[in-house]
């Protein structure tokens, strides 16, 4: 990873930083040198709900969230989400992709373990990482 670049994390990637999963070690190694982790502010709700469902540490999740810059769910971002292709893109994936695209000129890549979001992000011209 080149230092000085922004990295977007979706929930499927973020949760691996809180709860050990098979991909966690590779993800952590790949994130070394990132200037800043960013995500849509929907990450906070999604991640904390996922952590509670998994009975993982909410304290650890909140500590990890403190290191992520959350992009606001603005009217502009919501409008951009509605215009994304493919039209069948799930609503939260559309928000995630619109948020990533809003900082595309500074974004190094988007980390996701969701195949549909990854495909839509690649189609939109973003680099996608899925370290395993």
N, C-alpha and C positions, 0 to 999 in steps of 0.2 A: 504494500500500500504506500503510495506517495504521501509524505507528510504535507500538511497544509491544505488538505482537501476535506470537503464535507462528505459524510457517509450517511445515507438514509437507512434506517432500520424499520422494517415492518414488525408487527407483533410476533410473527413466527420466528424471527431472528432474535428479537429482544428477550423473549422468554427463555431462550437458551443461555442467556447471560445470568439469569436468576436461578434457574433449575438445570442441573446437569442433565444433558441429553447426549446422545452419541456424537452430535456435530459440535458440541460446545467447545472442545479444545481447538478444533480447526477454525471456528468462528473467532474465538478470542485471538488466536495467532494472526488471523487475517486483518483484524481490526487494529493491530498495533500500528502506531504512527498516524492514525486518523486525527485530524485537527479537532473535529467536532462531530458528534453523533447528533443527527436530527431525525425528527419524525413528526407526523401530524399529531395534534393534541388528542386525537382519539386513542392514541397509544396508551395514555394513562388509564383510561377506563378499561380498555381491552386487556391490557397486561395485568392490572390488578385483579380483574375478574378471573382471568386464566390462572393466575397464581393461587387465588383462593380455591378454585376448583381442584387444582392439583395439590392443595394443602402444602404449598411451598411457603417460603418466608416472605411475608408482606414487608417486613423491615428491609430485607435485602432488595426486594423489588423497588421500594421507594428510594433506597440509596442509589440503585442503578438508574432510576428515572431522573435523579438529580443531575446526572451527567449527560442528559439528552436535552437538546434544545427543542422544545415543542412548538411547532408552527401552528398558528391560530387557524381555526376553521372559519375563515372570513367569508363574506358574501362573494368575493371574487373567486375564492377557492371552490366554494360550492358551485358557482356557475361553471367554472372550468371542469369540474367533476362531471357535470351533466353532458358536456360536449365530447367527452372522450370516447375513443373506439377501443375495442368493439362495443357496440351498443348493449350487449349482454353482460358487460363487466359488472360484477357485483358492486353494490353501493359503497361499502367500506373500501374495497380495492380501488374504486374510482377516486375516492377521497385521498387515499394514500398516494396514488399515482399523480393526481393533480398537485398534491403538496410537493412531491419530489420534482415534478416538472417546474414548479414555481421557483426553484433554486437550481435549475438544470445547468446554468452557466458556471456554477461553482461546485456542482455535485460530482464527486468522483464515481460513486456507484450506489446502487440500491441493493441492500441485502434482504433477501426473502427466501423462504422455503416453501412458498405458495406458488405452484406451477402456473396458475392462471394469471396472477399478478406479475410474475416474472415474464411471461410471454407478452403481456400487454405493455410492460415497461420496455422490453427489448424493441417491440414494434414502434414504440414512441421515441426510440433513439437513445435510451438510457443503457448504461452498462449495468448488468445484474450479476451479483455474486451469490453463490450458494455453497459455502465451504463445507466439505464433508470429510 
